[in-house]
Amino acid sequence: MKVLVTGGGGFLGSAICRQLLARGDEVVAYQRSAAEALEKQGALVVRGDIT
C-alpha cells in the first residue's frame, strides 16, 4: 500500500514510517526538515511547509 505520513521527521511520524517500511508499504513522508535516515530506509521524503 502507498501511504503518506505528514510529520515523518518527528518522533511519532518517524516511528510510523519505520513500521510501515518494515511491513513492505511504500512510504511518502511529508516534513519540514531533511531526514536522510528515512531516505536510506526507502521512503520518499517530500520537504515543505503548509503554513
PDB file of N, CA, C and O in Angstrom:
ATOM      1  N   MET A   1       0.850  -1.162   0.000  1.00  0.00           N
ATOM      2  CA  MET A   1       0.000   0.000   0.000  1.00  0.00           C
ATOM      3  C   MET A   1       0.904   1.236   0.000  1.00  0.00           C
ATOM      4  O   MET A   1       1.969   1.220   0.617  1.00  0.00           O
ATOM      5  N   LYS A   2       0.499   2.283  -0.670  1.00  0.00           N
ATOM      6  CA  LYS A   2       1.222   3.554  -0.675  1.00  0.00           C
ATOM      7  C   LYS A   2       0.615   4.448   0.405  1.00  0.00           C
ATOM      8  O   LYS A   2      -0.594   4.678   0.426  1.00  0.00           O
ATOM      9  N   VAL A   3       1.472   4.951   1.306  1.00  0.00           N
ATOM     10  CA  VAL A   3       0.996   5.704   2.464  1.00  0.00           C
ATOM     11  C   VAL A   3       1.712   7.045   2.548  1.00  0.00           C
ATOM     12  O   VAL A   3       2.933   7.107   2.401  1.00  0.00           O
ATOM     13  N   LEU A   4       0.957   8.128   2.786  1.00  0.00           N
ATOM     14  CA  LEU A   4       1.521   9.453   3.031  1.00  0.00           C
ATOM     15  C   LEU A   4       1.508   9.692   4.534  1.00  0.00           C
ATOM     16  O   LEU A   4       0.464   9.591   5.179  1.00  0.00           O
ATOM     17  N   VAL A   5       2.678  10.010   5.088  1.00  0.00           N
ATOM     18  CA  VAL A   5       2.792  10.318   6.513  1.00  0.00           C
ATOM     19  C   VAL A   5       3.216  11.775   6.629  1.00  0.00           C
ATOM     20  O   VAL A   5       4.309  12.141   6.198  1.00  0.00           O
ATOM     21  N   THR A   6       2.353  12.612   7.212  1.00  0.00           N
ATOM     22  CA  THR A   6       2.737  14.000   7.450  1.00  0.00           C
ATOM     23  C   THR A   6       3.489  14.051   8.774  1.00  0.00           C
ATOM     24  O   THR A   6       3.122  13.367   9.730  1.00  0.00           O
ATOM     25  N   GLY A   7       4.532  14.855   8.827  1.00  0.00           N
ATOM     26  CA  GLY A   7       5.350  14.911  10.033  1.00  0.00           C
ATOM     27  C   GLY A   7       6.249  13.692  10.171  1.00  0.00           C
ATOM     28  O   GLY A   7       6.520  13.234  11.281  1.00  0.00           O
ATOM     29  N   GLY A   8       6.709  13.171   9.044  1.00  0.00           N
ATOM     30  CA  GLY A   8       7.518  11.956   9.050  1.00  0.00           C
ATOM     31  C   GLY A   8       8.850  12.088   9.746  1.00  0.00           C
ATOM     32  O   GLY A   8       9.465  11.074  10.080  1.00  0.00           O
ATOM     33  N   GLY A   9       9.322  13.303   9.979  1.00  0.00           N
ATOM     34  CA  GLY A   9      10.594  13.502  10.655  1.00  0.00           C
ATOM     35  C   GLY A   9      10.465  13.637  12.160  1.00  0.00           C
ATOM     36  O   GLY A   9      11.473  13.688  12.866  1.00  0.00           O
ATOM     37  N   GLY A  10       9.242  13.694  12.659  1.00  0.00           N
ATOM     38  CA  GLY A  10       9.030  13.835  14.098  1.00  0.00           C
ATOM     39  C   GLY A  10       9.145  12.508  14.831  1.00  0.00           C
ATOM     40  O   GLY A  10       9.395  11.470  14.219  1.00  0.00           O
ATOM     41  N   PHE A  11       8.962  12.550  16.137  1.00  0.00           N
ATOM     42  CA  PHE A  11       9.106  11.361  16.974  1.00  0.00           C
ATOM     43  C   PHE A  11       8.114  10.275  16.572  1.00  0.00           C
ATOM     44  O   PHE A  11       8.514   9.146  16.286  1.00  0.00           O
ATOM     45  N   LEU A  12       6.833  10.604  16.549  1.00  0.00           N
ATOM     46  CA  LEU A  12       5.819   9.610  16.187  1.00  0.00           C
ATOM     47  C   LEU A  12       5.828   9.296  14.699  1.00  0.00           C
ATOM     48  O   LEU A  12       5.719   8.136  14.303  1.00  0.00           O
ATOM     49  N   GLY A  13       5.958  10.331  13.876  1.00  0.00           N
ATOM     50  CA  GLY A  13       5.945  10.124  12.429  1.00  0.00           C
ATOM     51  C   GLY A  13       7.059   9.219  11.949  1.00  0.00           C
ATOM     52  O   GLY A  13       6.839   8.370  11.085  1.00  0.00           O
ATOM     53  N   SER A  14       8.254   9.388  12.498  1.00  0.00           N
ATOM     54  CA  SER A  14       9.374   8.545  12.078  1.00  0.00           C
ATOM     55  C   SER A  14       9.172   7.102  12.522  1.00  0.00           C
ATOM     56  O   SER A  14       9.540   6.175  11.800  1.00  0.00           O
ATOM     57  N   ALA A  15       8.596   6.904  13.695  1.00  0.00           N
ATOM     58  CA  ALA A  15       8.312   5.544  14.164  1.00  0.00           C
ATOM     59  C   ALA A  15       7.265   4.877  13.273  1.00  0.00           C
ATOM     60  O   ALA A  15       7.380   3.695  12.949  1.00  0.00           O
ATOM     61  N   ILE A  16       6.253   5.634  12.883  1.00  0.00           N
ATOM     62  CA  ILE A  16       5.222   5.101  11.986  1.00  0.00           C
ATOM     63  C   ILE A  16       5.827   4.751  10.636  1.00  0.00           C
ATOM     64  O   ILE A  16       5.527   3.698  10.073  1.00  0.00           O
ATOM     65  N   CYS A  17       6.676   5.627  10.115  1.00  0.00           N
ATOM     66  CA  CYS A  17       7.337   5.358   8.829  1.00  0.00           C
ATOM     67  C   CYS A  17       8.165   4.083   8.893  1.00  0.00           C
ATOM     68  O   CYS A  17       8.109   3.260   7.979  1.00  0.00           O
ATOM     69  N   ARG A  18       8.930   3.912   9.963  1.00  0.00           N
ATOM     70  CA  ARG A  18       9.756   2.702  10.102  1.00  0.00           C
ATOM     71  C   ARG A  18       8.903   1.441  10.109  1.00  0.00           C
ATOM     72  O   ARG A  18       9.254   0.450   9.470  1.00  0.00           O
ATOM     73  N   GLN A  19       7.791   1.474  10.825  1.00  0.00           N
ATOM     74  CA  GLN A  19       6.914   0.304  10.891  1.00  0.00           C
ATOM     75  C   GLN A  19       6.283   0.003   9.534  1.00  0.00           C
ATOM     76  O   GLN A  19       6.193  -1.157   9.133  1.00  0.00           O
ATOM     77  N   LEU A  20       5.849   1.039   8.835  1.00  0.00           N
ATOM     78  CA  LEU A  20       5.251   0.845   7.514  1.00  0.00           C
ATOM     79  C   LEU A  20       6.267   0.280   6.529  1.00  0.00           C
ATOM     80  O   LEU A  20       5.949  -0.622   5.754  1.00  0.00           O
ATOM     81  N   LEU A  21       7.486   0.807   6.558  1.00  0.00           N
ATOM     82  CA  LEU A  21       8.537   0.303   5.671  1.00  0.00           C
ATOM     83  C   LEU A  21       8.885  -1.145   6.002  1.00  0.00           C
ATOM     84  O   LEU A  21       9.137  -1.946   5.102  1.00  0.00           O
ATOM     85  N   ALA A  22       8.900  -1.482   7.290  1.00  0.00           N
ATOM     86  CA  ALA A  22       9.226  -2.845   7.715  1.00  0.00           C
ATOM     87  C   ALA A  22       8.202  -3.855   7.214  1.00  0.00           C
ATOM     88  O   ALA A  22       8.547  -5.005   6.945  1.00  0.00           O
ATOM     89  N   ARG A  23       6.952  -3.436   7.089  1.00  0.00           N
ATOM     90  CA  ARG A  23       5.939  -4.379   6.606  1.00  0.00           C
ATOM     91  C   ARG A  23       5.771  -4.340   5.084  1.00  0.00           C
ATOM     92  O   ARG A  23       4.921  -5.031   4.524  1.00  0.00           O
ATOM     93  N   GLY A  24       6.595  -3.520   4.428  1.00  0.00           N
ATOM     94  CA  GLY A  24       6.623  -3.533   2.972  1.00  0.00           C
ATOM     95  C   GLY A  24       5.789  -2.483   2.272  1.00  0.00           C
ATOM     96  O   GLY A  24       5.625  -2.540   1.054  1.00  0.00           O
ATOM     97  N   ASP A  25       5.261  -1.527   3.014  1.00  0.00           N
ATOM     98  CA  ASP A  25       4.472  -0.464   2.392  1.00  0.00           C
ATOM     99  C   ASP A  25       5.382   0.556   1.718  1.00  0.00           C
ATOM    100  O   ASP A  25       6.551   0.694   2.078  1.00  0.00           O
ATOM    101  N   GLU A  26       4.838   1.265   0.740  1.00  0.00           N
ATOM    102  CA  GLU A  26       5.548   2.355   0.070  1.00  0.00           C
ATOM    103  C   GLU A  26       5.212   3.639   0.829  1.00  0.00           C
ATOM    104  O   GLU A  26       4.046   4.025   0.914  1.00  0.00           O
ATOM    105  N   VAL A  27       6.231   4.297   1.378  1.00  0.00           N
ATOM    106  CA  VAL A  27       6.019   5.442   2.266  1.00  0.00           C
ATOM    107  C   VAL A  27       6.474   6.735   1.607  1.00  0.00           C
ATOM    108  O   VAL A  27       7.574   6.822   1.062  1.00  0.00           O
ATOM    109  N   VAL A  28       5.599   7.745   1.669  1.00  0.00           N
ATOM    110  CA  VAL A  28       5.932   9.114   1.286  1.00  0.00           C
ATOM    111  C   VAL A  28       5.818   9.938   2.562  1.00  0.00           C
ATOM    112  O   VAL A  28       4.735  10.059   3.135  1.00  0.00           O
ATOM    113  N   ALA A  29       6.941  10.505   3.005  1.00  0.00           N
ATOM    114  CA  ALA A  29       6.967  11.282   4.245  1.00  0.00           C
ATOM    115  C   ALA A  29       7.025  12.766   3.904  1.00  0.00           C
ATOM    116  O   ALA A  29       7.951  13.215   3.229  1.00  0.00           O
ATOM    117  N   TYR A  30       6.036  13.525   4.370  1.00  0.00           N
ATOM    118  CA  TYR A  30       5.988  14.975   4.161  1.00  0.00           C
ATOM    119  C   TYR A  30       6.448  15.643   5.445  1.00  0.00           C
ATOM    120  O   TYR A  30       5.874  15.413   6.510  1.00  0.00           O
ATOM    121  N   GLN A  31       7.492  16.477   5.346  1.00  0.00           N
ATOM    122  CA  GLN A  31       8.036  17.096   6.550  1.00  0.00           C
ATOM    123  C   GLN A  31       8.762  18.383   6.235  1.00  0.00           C
ATOM    124  O   GLN A  31       9.044  18.684   5.075  1.00  0.00           O
ATOM    125  N   ARG A  32       9.064  19.143   7.279  1.00  0.00           N
ATOM    126  CA  ARG A  32       9.755  20.424   7.114  1.00  0.00           C
ATOM    127  C   ARG A  32      11.260  20.281   6.991  1.00  0.00           C
ATOM    128  O   ARG A  32      11.890  21.068   6.285  1.00  0.00           O
ATOM    129  N   SER A  33      11.849  19.312   7.648  1.00  0.00           N
ATOM    130  CA  SER A  33      13.309  19.189   7.674  1.00  0.00           C
ATOM    131  C   SER A  33      13.774  17.943   6.918  1.00  0.00           C
ATOM    132  O   SER A  33      12.980  17.064   6.583  1.00  0.00           O
ATOM    133  N   ALA A  34      15.063  17.895   6.663  1.00  0.00           N
ATOM    134  CA  ALA A  34      15.653  16.748   5.974  1.00  0.00           C
ATOM    135  C   ALA A  34      15.685  15.538   6.907  1.00  0.00           C
ATOM    136  O   ALA A  34      15.839  15.680   8.121  1.00  0.00           O
ATOM    137  N   ALA A  35      15.541  14.368   6.334  1.00  0.00           N
ATOM    138  CA  ALA A  35      15.612  13.129   7.116  1.00  0.00           C
ATOM    139  C   ALA A  35      16.286  12.065   6.276  1.00  0.00           C
ATOM    140  O   ALA A  35      15.627  11.245   5.637  1.00  0.00           O
ATOM    141  N   GLU A  36      17.594  12.089   6.284  1.00  0.00           N
ATOM    142  CA  GLU A  36      18.343  11.125   5.487  1.00  0.00           C
ATOM    143  C   GLU A  36      18.065   9.698   5.932  1.00  0.00           C
ATOM    144  O   GLU A  36      18.087   8.779   5.114  1.00  0.00           O
ATOM    145  N   ALA A  37      17.804   9.505   7.215  1.00  0.00           N
ATOM    146  CA  ALA A  37      17.567   8.155   7.716  1.00  0.00           C
ATOM    147  C   ALA A  37      16.354   7.525   7.029  1.00  0.00           C
ATOM    148  O   ALA A  37      16.384   6.344   6.682  1.00  0.00           O
ATOM    149  N   LEU A  38      15.290   8.301   6.830  1.00  0.00           N
ATOM    150  CA  LEU A  38      14.103   7.762   6.160  1.00  0.00           C
ATOM    151  C   LEU A  38      14.391   7.465   4.700  1.00  0.00           C
ATOM    152  O   LEU A  38      13.928   6.458   4.164  1.00  0.00           O
ATOM    153  N   GLU A  39      15.153   8.333   4.056  1.00  0.00           N
ATOM    154  CA  GLU A  39      15.502   8.108   2.652  1.00  0.00           C
ATOM    155  C   GLU A  39      16.339   6.847   2.502  1.00  0.00           C
ATOM    156  O   GLU A  39      16.148   6.082   1.557  1.00  0.00           O
ATOM    157  N   LYS A  40      17.264   6.626   3.427  1.00  0.00           N
ATOM    158  CA  LYS A  40      18.110   5.434   3.376  1.00  0.00           C
ATOM    159  C   LYS A  40      17.300   4.161   3.591  1.00  0.00           C
ATOM    160  O   LYS A  40      17.687   3.094   3.114  1.00  0.00           O
ATOM    161  N   GLN A  41      16.185   4.263   4.303  1.00  0.00           N
ATOM    162  CA  GLN A  41      15.336   3.100   4.552  1.00  0.00           C
ATOM    163  C   GLN A  41      14.368   2.844   3.405  1.00  0.00           C
ATOM    164  O   GLN A  41      13.687   1.818   3.385  1.00  0.00           O
ATOM    165  N   GLY A  42      14.301   3.769   2.450  1.00  0.00           N
ATOM    166  CA  GLY A  42      13.464   3.547   1.284  1.00  0.00           C
ATOM    167  C   GLY A  42      12.245   4.436   1.156  1.00  0.00           C
ATOM    168  O   GLY A  42      11.445   4.245   0.240  1.00  0.00           O
ATOM    169  N   ALA A  43      12.078   5.394   2.039  1.00  0.00           N
ATOM    170  CA  ALA A  43      10.935   6.302   1.955  1.00  0.00           C
ATOM    171  C   ALA A  43      11.235   7.438   0.984  1.00  0.00           C
ATOM    172  O   ALA A  43      12.384   7.854   0.833  1.00  0.00           O
ATOM    173  N   LEU A  44      10.195   7.928   0.335  1.00  0.00           N
ATOM    174  CA  LEU A  44      10.306   9.135  -0.478  1.00  0.00           C
ATOM    175  C   LEU A  44      10.011  10.304   0.456  1.00  0.00           C
ATOM    176  O   LEU A  44       8.921  10.387   1.022  1.00  0.00           O
ATOM    177  N   VAL A  45      10.973  11.205   0.621  1.00  0.00           N
ATOM    178  CA  VAL A  45      10.809  12.337   1.536  1.00  0.00           C
ATOM    179  C   VAL A  45      10.512  13.590   0.728  1.00  0.00           C
ATOM    180  O   VAL A  45      11.276  13.964  -0.162  1.00  0.00           O
ATOM    181  N   VAL A  46       9.390  14.240   1.049  1.00  0.00           N
ATOM    182  CA  VAL A  46       8.985  15.483   0.406  1.00  0.00           C
ATOM    183  C   VAL A  46       9.092  16.577   1.462  1.00  0.00           C
ATOM    184  O   VAL A  46       8.472  16.491   2.521  1.00  0.00           O
ATOM    185  N   ARG A  47       9.875  17.593   1.168  1.00  0.00           N
ATOM    186  CA  ARG A  47      10.074  18.673   2.127  1.00  0.00           C
ATOM    187  C   ARG A  47       9.174  19.861   1.792  1.00  0.00           C
ATOM    188  O   ARG A  47       9.045  20.251   0.631  1.00  0.00           O
ATOM    189  N   GLY A  48       8.561  20.422   2.817  1.00  0.00           N
ATOM    190  CA  GLY A  48       7.704  21.574   2.600  1.00  0.00           C
ATOM    191  C   GLY A  48       7.085  22.046   3.903  1.00  0.00           C
ATOM    192  O   GLY A  48       7.293  21.446   4.958  1.00  0.00           O
ATOM    193  N   ASP A  49       6.331  23.118   3.817  1.00  0.00           N
ATOM    194  CA  ASP A  49       5.663  23.707   4.973  1.00  0.00           C
ATOM    195  C   ASP A  49       4.272  24.124   4.526  1.00  0.00           C
ATOM    196  O   ASP A  49       4.129  24.807   3.512  1.00  0.00           O
ATOM    197  N   ILE A  50       3.257  23.728   5.258  1.00  0.00           N
ATOM    198  CA  ILE A  50       1.887  24.023   4.838  1.00  0.00           C
ATOM    199  C   ILE A  50       1.293  25.238   5.555  1.00  0.00           C
ATOM    200  O   ILE A  50       0.091  25.487   5.461  1.00  0.00           O
ATOM    201  N   THR A  51       2.137  25.997   6.275  1.00  0.00           N
ATOM    202  CA  THR A  51       1.605  27.173   6.975  1.00  0.00           C
ATOM    203  C   THR A  51       1.572  28.366   6.060  1.00  0.00           C
ATOM    204  O   THR A  51       1.155  29.449   6.472  1.00  0.00           O
TER     205      THR A  51
END
